[in-house]
Amino acid sequence: MHRFYLPSLPFKGDQLEITEHRIVYQTGKVLRMWKDDFFHVFDREKEWLVQIEDINKRHLTVRRIKEIENQAEPKLKVSLYQAIPKKTALFELIVQKATEIGVHEIFPLITERTEKRRISKHQRLELIALEATEQCGRMNIPEIRHPVNYDAIIGKLSNGFIAYEYEGTRHLSNYEKELAAAKEIQVIIGPEGGLSEGELELAKESGIRPFTFGPRILRTETAAIAALSLIMLNR
C-alpha cells in the first residue's frame, strides 16, 4: 500500500483535502490513481487508510476509512555521525538506507581526512529521507543535521560507538549487553581515507567504544549500512 507523509492531517469530519503538489502528482500522474483507490496518509502521530473521492491536477479529496496501527518505528534512537563522502551520491545512498533501517538522525561529519567539508542540496537529502520513510513504513522522518566537526562533538557523545577497521578483536556483538540496555546511541563512521591516529586516541579518551567488521575493509557507505543493520536487528 502506498503511503504519503503530511505534516498534519486536518480532517473535516472524515474528509481531507490534499493540495501538496508532490502527493497530487505522485497519485495522479505517476501511480495513475483514480476515484475509489486507496492509500495511506500519516503524520508523526497517526496513520490512516484513505479512499479517493475526487482527484484532479491541483488537489485530491480523500475519505478516511480506518486508523492503522504502526509498529515500524524503533524504540532505540540511533544518531549516525557519518563522515562526508567525496561523492554526493554516496551520502544520498547512506541517507536513504539509514532511514529504511531505522536511524533517528544523521550528522554529516568533518574529520581530518574528509575532503568534502559541506553538504550541498540539503533539501534533496531531506526529500530522500522523507520518501524512504514513506516506503519503509516508518512514521518519523530522520533529521538531516548540518555538518559538525569531529573534534567538537567527540567528547559530548553520551553512548558512542566508532567503527575502526584495525580494531581487530571487538565486534558489535561484544557490546550486546550495552546495546540491549541502551535507549540512545551514537555511531561514528569515518571517511574514505580512514580516521587518523589522533582522532582514534581522542575517541578512546572520550570513552567511545571501538568495533570492527572483521578482516575485510569496508567502504564508508557500506560500513554505515552494515553497522546500522547489526544494531537495529530485531529492534
Backbone torsions as a table, in degrees:
resi	resn	phi	psi	omega
1	MET	NA	130.7	179.5
2	HIS	-71.4	142.7	-177.7
3	ARG	-127.1	145.2	178.4
4	PHE	-137.6	136.0	-179.4
5	TYR	-91.6	138.4	170.5
6	LEU	-130.7	140.8	179.9
7	PRO	-57.9	-30.8	175.8
8	SER	-148.4	161.6	-178.3
9	LEU	-124.2	79.6	-176.4
10	PRO	-80.3	71.3	178.5
11	PHE	-64.6	140.6	169.9
12	LYS	-110.8	102.1	-167.4
13	GLY	69.1	-121.0	176.6
14	ASP	-105.7	4.5	-176.5
15	GLN	-101.6	146.4	176.7
16	LEU	-137.2	128.0	176.3
17	GLU	-100.5	126.8	-178.2
18	ILE	-112.4	122.7	179.8
19	THR	-116.2	-3.0	-179.3
20	GLU	-62.0	121.6	-172.5
21	HIS	-56.7	-41.9	-177.3
22	ARG	-57.0	-44.4	-177.0
23	ILE	-75.1	-40.9	178.6
24	VAL	-61.5	-42.6	-179.8
25	TYR	-67.0	-45.2	-178.1
26	GLN	-62.2	-46.3	-177.4
27	THR	-70.1	-43.9	-174.5
28	GLY	-81.8	-48.2	-173.1
29	LYS	-90.7	-44.3	-174.7
30	VAL	-81.8	-50.0	-176.0
31	LEU	-90.8	-9.6	177.8
32	ARG	57.4	38.9	176.9
33	MET	-75.5	157.4	-179.6
34	TRP	-146.0	-176.1	-178.7
35	LYS	-52.9	135.6	178.5
36	ASP	82.9	-4.6	175.0
37	ASP	-73.2	156.9	-176.1
38	PHE	-113.5	149.6	166.9
39	PHE	-158.8	177.2	179.4
40	HIS	-106.9	144.1	167.6
41	VAL	-122.9	148.3	-179.8
42	PHE	-151.9	151.9	166.2
43	ASP	-115.3	-156.9	-178.2
44	ARG	-82.7	0.1	-176.8
45	GLU	-121.1	-38.5	-175.4
46	LYS	-137.2	157.2	177.1
47	GLU	-132.8	138.3	-176.1
48	TRP	-130.7	143.0	165.1
49	LEU	-82.6	126.6	-179.6
50	VAL	-126.7	159.2	179.1
51	GLN	-124.6	136.1	-178.4
52	ILE	-71.6	128.8	174.9
53	GLU	-103.8	-32.1	179.4
54	ASP	-154.1	141.1	-179.5
55	ILE	-147.8	136.9	173.0
56	ASN	-147.2	-166.2	-174.0
57	LYS	-70.3	-21.2	-173.1
58	ARG	-108.8	-24.3	-178.3
59	HIS	-160.6	166.9	170.6
60	LEU	-139.0	148.2	177.1
61	THR	-112.6	129.9	-178.9
62	VAL	-124.9	159.9	177.0
63	ARG	-120.3	131.2	-178.7
64	ARG	-76.7	138.7	-178.3
65	ILE	-102.7	-51.2	178.2
66	LYS	-160.1	156.6	176.3
67	GLU	-80.6	140.6	-178.6
68	ILE	-104.0	129.4	175.0
69	GLU	-79.0	120.7	-177.0
70	ASN	-107.0	123.1	-179.7
71	GLN	-122.1	20.6	-174.6
72	ALA	-86.8	-14.5	-175.5
73	GLU	-81.8	123.9	-179.1
74	PRO	-70.3	149.8	177.5
75	LYS	-81.5	-28.3	177.8
76	LEU	-77.8	127.0	178.2
77	LYS	-94.9	112.3	-179.4
78	VAL	-108.8	123.0	174.2
79	SER	-100.3	124.2	179.7
80	LEU	-98.7	120.5	173.4
81	TYR	-102.5	98.2	-171.2
82	GLN	-107.5	117.7	175.0
83	ALA	-57.5	135.7	-174.2
84	ILE	-69.1	120.6	177.8
85	PRO	-71.2	162.1	179.0
86	LYS	-65.7	-36.5	-178.0
87	LYS	-98.0	129.2	179.3
88	THR	-58.7	-36.8	-177.9
89	ALA	-60.2	-32.1	179.4
90	LEU	-69.8	-39.2	178.0
91	PHE	-67.4	-36.6	176.5
92	GLU	-62.0	-41.3	177.5
93	LEU	-62.3	-44.4	-179.8
94	ILE	-61.2	-44.3	179.1
95	VAL	-60.1	-45.5	-179.0
96	GLN	-62.2	-51.5	-175.4
97	LYS	-71.7	-37.5	177.6
98	ALA	-62.7	-38.3	177.1
99	THR	-63.4	-47.0	180.0
100	GLU	-59.8	-38.0	-176.8
101	ILE	-73.9	-30.9	175.4
102	GLY	127.8	17.6	-177.9
103	VAL	-64.7	148.5	-178.3
104	HIS	-88.1	-39.7	-179.9
105	GLU	-158.0	157.7	-177.5
106	ILE	-129.5	124.8	176.1
107	PHE	-107.0	115.1	169.3
108	PRO	-63.4	129.6	-171.4
109	LEU	-113.1	132.9	177.2
110	ILE	-104.0	117.8	179.2
111	THR	-115.8	179.3	-179.8
112	GLU	-58.1	-39.4	-175.0
113	ARG	-101.6	13.1	174.7
114	THR	-75.2	120.1	-177.5
115	GLU	-81.8	-33.6	179.8
116	LYS	-99.1	126.6	-170.6
117	ARG	-107.4	2.0	178.4
118	ARG	-147.0	165.4	179.3
119	ILE	-107.7	123.5	174.7
120	SER	-95.1	156.5	176.5
121	LYS	57.8	51.8	-179.6
122	HIS	-58.9	-38.8	179.7
123	GLN	-63.9	-34.2	177.6
124	ARG	-65.5	-40.9	177.7
125	LEU	-62.3	-39.5	177.6
126	GLU	-64.3	-39.1	178.1
127	LEU	-66.6	-39.7	177.4
128	ILE	-61.6	-42.9	177.6
129	ALA	-64.2	-40.6	178.9
130	LEU	-62.4	-49.3	-177.6
131	GLU	-66.4	-34.5	176.4
132	ALA	-67.6	-35.7	176.6
133	THR	-63.8	-44.2	177.7
134	GLU	-61.1	-42.8	-175.9
135	GLN	-68.3	-40.4	-169.9
136	CYS	-88.5	-9.1	176.3
137	GLY	100.2	-0.5	179.9
138	ARG	-76.3	169.4	176.9
139	MET	-114.1	-27.0	-178.1
140	ASN	-99.3	125.9	179.3
141	ILE	-86.0	123.8	179.3
142	PRO	-58.2	141.9	177.5
143	GLU	-80.5	130.1	174.2
144	ILE	-98.2	105.4	-174.6
145	ARG	-80.3	171.2	174.4
146	HIS	-82.1	156.0	-176.2
147	PRO	-56.2	143.7	177.5
148	VAL	-128.1	151.9	178.5
149	ASN	-86.5	137.1	-179.4
150	TYR	-53.3	-50.1	-176.5
151	ASP	-62.9	-28.5	-176.6
152	ALA	-78.4	-27.2	-172.9
153	ILE	-107.8	-20.4	-168.7
154	ILE	-61.5	-33.3	-179.6
155	GLY	-84.6	-3.5	-176.7
156	LYS	-103.4	-3.2	-177.2
157	LEU	-78.1	136.2	-174.3
158	SER	-86.4	-26.6	-174.8
159	ASN	-154.5	66.3	-169.9
160	GLY	-93.4	148.4	175.0
161	PHE	-132.3	135.9	-175.8
162	ILE	-126.9	130.6	179.2
163	ALA	-79.9	129.8	179.9
164	TYR	-142.2	117.2	-171.5
165	GLU	-64.8	-23.1	-178.1
166	TYR	-105.0	17.4	178.4
167	GLU	-59.8	-44.0	170.2
168	GLY	91.3	-50.3	-170.7
169	THR	-117.6	-33.6	-174.1
170	ARG	-94.9	124.5	176.3
171	HIS	-108.4	171.4	177.1
172	LEU	-60.7	-29.4	179.0
173	SER	-64.7	-22.8	177.1
174	ASN	-71.0	-16.0	179.6
175	TYR	-107.9	27.1	-174.6
176	GLU	-56.4	-44.1	-178.6
177	LYS	-65.8	-43.0	180.0
178	GLU	-63.8	-40.9	-179.7
179	LEU	-69.5	-38.9	-179.1
180	ALA	-64.8	-33.2	-177.3
181	ALA	-87.2	-11.7	-172.0
182	ALA	-77.9	147.5	170.6
183	LYS	-105.8	-27.3	177.9
184	GLU	-141.1	138.9	173.3
185	ILE	-141.7	161.8	176.4
186	GLN	-123.3	133.2	-179.3
187	VAL	-116.4	127.8	-177.7
188	ILE	-110.4	127.0	177.9
189	ILE	-122.3	125.7	-175.8
190	GLY	-79.0	179.7	-176.8
191	PRO	-83.6	-179.4	179.5
192	GLU	-57.5	-36.3	-178.3
193	GLY	-84.9	0.2	179.6
194	GLY	83.8	166.5	177.3
195	LEU	-82.9	149.7	179.3
196	SER	-79.6	164.4	177.4
197	GLU	-60.9	-37.8	178.9
198	GLY	-64.6	-40.2	179.1
199	GLU	-66.6	-39.8	178.4
200	LEU	-66.6	-38.7	177.7
201	GLU	-65.6	-39.6	178.4
202	LEU	-64.8	-38.6	177.1
203	ALA	-63.5	-43.0	179.0
204	LYS	-61.6	-44.4	179.8
205	GLU	-65.0	-27.1	-178.2
206	SER	-88.9	1.2	178.3
207	GLY	81.1	17.4	177.8
208	ILE	-78.1	133.7	-176.0
209	ARG	-88.1	122.7	178.5
210	PRO	-83.7	150.0	174.5
211	PHE	-147.3	156.8	179.9
212	THR	-119.9	159.7	174.6
213	PHE	-98.2	3.2	-179.4
214	GLY	111.9	-159.3	-172.3
215	PRO	-74.5	-11.3	-177.7
216	ARG	-98.5	140.8	178.4
217	ILE	-91.5	121.9	-176.4
218	LEU	-95.5	150.6	170.6
219	ARG	-66.0	157.5	-174.9
220	THR	-59.5	-40.0	179.3
221	GLU	-69.8	-35.1	177.5
222	THR	-67.7	-40.7	179.8
223	ALA	-61.6	-42.0	179.4
224	ALA	-62.1	-48.1	-178.5
225	ILE	-65.3	-42.0	-179.6
226	ALA	-64.6	-45.8	-178.6
227	ALA	-62.1	-47.8	-179.0
228	LEU	-64.6	-37.5	179.4
229	SER	-63.1	-43.5	-180.0
230	LEU	-66.2	-41.0	-177.8
231	ILE	-70.9	-39.1	-173.7
232	MET	-89.9	1.2	-180.0
233	LEU	-58.4	125.0	179.0
234	ASN	66.5	19.5	178.1
235	ARG	-108.2	NA	NA
